[in-house]
Amino acid sequence: MQYIGGAKPVVQEAPAPPNSIVFVQNLLRETTQMMLHVLFNQFPGLKEVRMVEAKPKISPQNPMVITDAKK
């Protein structure tokens, strides 16, 4: 097989099968598991909603996070 310009052909992956668990992050602190249950319960086949803690991003635009990271 000959590559044009050194580029390799792109191989398309098959779509992943549906999952019955939803992972959510970056929510308001006031968000509860019950709120998520009410919101996502309308979708058939959903078994669970999990809240995932987001890792803080350290950047010059967010000095509070940098201060917290130094502690």
C-alpha positions as CSV (number, residue, x, y, z in Angstrom):
1,M,0.0,0.0,0.0
2,Q,1.4,3.4,-0.9
3,Y,1.0,6.4,1.4
4,I,0.6,9.8,-0.1
5,G,2.7,12.4,1.7
6,G,3.6,10.0,4.5
7,A,0.0,9.9,5.8
8,K,-1.3,6.6,6.9
9,P,-4.9,5.6,6.1
10,V,-7.5,6.4,8.7
11,V,-9.2,3.3,10.2
12,Q,-12.7,3.9,11.4
13,E,-13.6,2.3,14.7
14,A,-16.9,0.7,15.3
15,P,-19.2,2.6,17.6
16,A,-19.2,1.4,21.2
17,P,-22.3,-0.4,22.4
18,P,-24.7,1.6,24.5
19,N,-23.9,1.8,28.2
20,S,-26.4,1.7,31.0
21,I,-24.3,4.0,33.3
22,V,-23.8,7.7,32.9
23,F,-20.8,9.5,34.3
24,V,-21.2,13.2,35.0
25,Q,-18.8,15.9,36.3
26,N,-18.4,19.7,36.6
27,L,-21.8,20.0,38.3
28,L,-22.8,22.6,40.9
29,R,-21.9,21.6,44.4
30,E,-25.7,21.6,45.3
31,T,-26.4,18.8,42.8
32,T,-27.6,15.7,44.5
33,Q,-27.9,12.1,43.4
34,M,-31.7,12.5,43.6
35,M,-31.6,15.4,41.2
36,L,-29.7,13.3,38.7
37,H,-32.0,10.4,39.1
38,V,-35.0,12.5,38.4
39,L,-33.3,14.1,35.3
40,F,-32.0,10.9,33.8
41,N,-34.8,8.5,34.9
42,Q,-36.7,9.3,31.7
43,F,-34.3,7.4,29.6
44,P,-35.1,3.6,29.2
45,G,-32.3,1.2,30.0
46,L,-30.4,3.6,32.3
47,K,-29.3,1.8,35.5
48,E,-27.1,4.3,37.3
49,V,-25.8,7.9,37.2
50,R,-22.3,8.4,38.8
51,M,-20.9,11.8,39.8
52,V,-17.2,11.9,39.1
53,E,-14.9,14.4,40.8
54,A,-13.1,16.6,38.3
55,K,-9.4,17.2,38.9
56,P,-8.7,20.9,39.4
57,K,-7.0,22.6,36.5
58,I,-4.0,24.7,37.3
59,S,-3.7,27.7,35.1
60,P,-2.6,31.4,35.3
61,Q,-6.2,32.4,34.7
62,N,-7.3,30.7,37.9
63,P,-5.0,31.9,40.7
64,M,-7.3,30.4,43.4
65,V,-6.6,26.9,42.2
66,I,-2.8,27.6,42.0
67,T,-2.9,28.8,45.6
68,D,-4.9,25.7,46.7
69,A,-2.5,23.4,44.8
70,K,0.5,24.8,46.7
71,K,-0.9,23.9,50.1
